[in-house]
Amino acid sequence: MINKKNLWFLTLFSLVLVLSVYYVTMPNDLLAASTSVTSEEDTNVTESANIDIEESDVISALKVEDDTETTETISTLQETITSADTTTEEKNEAYESLKTLNNNNALEDAIEEKIGSEYSCNAFAKIEEDNVRVVVDGCDNSTSLANNIMRLVQSNFENKMYISVQFES
């Protein structure tokens, strides 16, 4: 049986998750507009050091598709957790799946940010069990870059992962 404490936790957790998905899918123009309201000294420094990276249509489409799939999975798992008809074992499995899904989402975001900061490329990462799929756009299609991206992704995991890197042009 789910008590009030667990219900509040799940409610707040889902709210944080929805807000983070909203933040990730927010257009870059809004982020740039909100951060550009700084003093003139700060803007002069950031203009020289700022690298504008715009997402391609392929990366954006992959992110939207992944967000939609993740949202559906989360709502299904939350229904399982809050249902009175499910057993304790099923609720525990749903909770563990939800926890794994959130950890994977955080890792995917971290991988995308690292690739963007180190190689100035747009990236999309998807983790499914021991497979990691990375789609990169805005970089030269070279085997050395793919190798470096694979090493960067593998550094985030303790276990051996099967990593694939795909370049979009």
Solvent accessible surface area in square Angstrom, and as a share of the most:
residue,aa,sasa,rsa
1,M,200,0.89
2,I,45,0.23
3,N,84,0.43
4,K,162,0.68
5,K,159,0.67
6,N,70,0.36
7,L,86,0.43
8,W,158,0.55
9,F,101,0.42
10,L,12,0.06
11,T,68,0.40
12,L,95,0.47
13,F,58,0.24
14,S,25,0.16
15,L,94,0.47
16,V,98,0.56
17,L,22,0.11
18,V,92,0.53
19,L,102,0.51
20,S,49,0.32
21,V,37,0.21
22,Y,133,0.51
23,Y,126,0.48
24,V,62,0.36
25,T,60,0.35
26,M,37,0.17
27,P,80,0.50
28,N,68,0.35
29,D,113,0.59
30,L,96,0.48
31,L,53,0.26
32,A,60,0.46
33,A,60,0.47
34,S,77,0.50
35,T,92,0.54
36,S,69,0.45
37,V,126,0.72
38,T,73,0.42
39,S,63,0.40
40,E,144,0.65
41,E,136,0.61
42,D,72,0.38
43,T,35,0.20
44,N,100,0.51
45,V,103,0.59
46,T,75,0.44
47,E,129,0.58
48,S,100,0.65
49,A,77,0.60
50,N,95,0.49
51,I,116,0.59
52,D,121,0.63
53,I,61,0.31
54,E,139,0.62
55,E,69,0.31
56,S,29,0.19
57,D,124,0.64
58,V,62,0.36
59,I,1,0.00
60,S,40,0.26
61,A,61,0.48
62,L,29,0.15
63,K,34,0.14
64,V,90,0.51
65,E,111,0.50
66,D,16,0.08
67,D,27,0.14
68,T,70,0.41
69,E,90,0.40
70,T,6,0.04
71,T,74,0.43
72,E,107,0.48
73,T,55,0.32
74,I,12,0.06
75,S,49,0.32
76,T,81,0.47
77,L,26,0.13
78,Q,39,0.17
79,E,118,0.53
80,T,37,0.21
81,I,11,0.05
82,T,65,0.38
83,S,36,0.24
84,A,87,0.67
85,D,134,0.70
86,T,34,0.20
87,T,80,0.47
88,T,92,0.54
89,E,129,0.58
90,E,82,0.37
91,K,27,0.11
92,N,86,0.44
93,E,118,0.53
94,A,6,0.05
95,Y,82,0.31
96,E,86,0.39
97,S,52,0.34
98,L,3,0.01
99,K,93,0.39
100,T,73,0.43
101,L,31,0.16
102,N,22,0.11
103,N,86,0.44
104,N,30,0.15
105,N,27,0.14
106,A,64,0.50
107,L,53,0.26
108,E,8,0.04
109,D,52,0.27
110,A,38,0.30
111,I,0,0.00
112,E,26,0.12
113,E,125,0.56
114,K,75,0.32
115,I,0,0.00
116,G,17,0.17
117,S,92,0.59
118,E,105,0.47
119,Y,59,0.22
120,S,49,0.32
121,C,2,0.01
122,N,16,0.08
123,A,7,0.05
124,F,8,0.03
125,A,1,0.00
126,K,30,0.13
127,I,9,0.05
128,E,98,0.44
129,E,162,0.72
130,D,61,0.31
131,N,76,0.39
132,V,2,0.01
133,R,100,0.36
134,V,0,0.00
135,V,1,0.00
136,V,0,0.00
137,D,17,0.09
138,G,61,0.59
139,C,32,0.19
140,D,116,0.60
141,N,122,0.63
142,S,41,0.26
143,T,120,0.70
144,S,72,0.46
145,L,25,0.12
146,A,17,0.13
147,N,71,0.36
148,N,59,0.30
149,I,0,0.00
150,M,70,0.31
151,R,155,0.57
152,L,23,0.11
153,V,0,0.00
154,Q,49,0.22
155,S,85,0.55
156,N,37,0.19
157,F,36,0.15
158,E,178,0.80
159,N,114,0.59
160,K,150,0.63
161,M,16,0.07
162,Y,135,0.51
163,I,26,0.13
164,S,61,0.39
165,V,28,0.16
166,Q,83,0.37
167,F,38,0.16
168,E,41,0.18
169,S,157,1.01
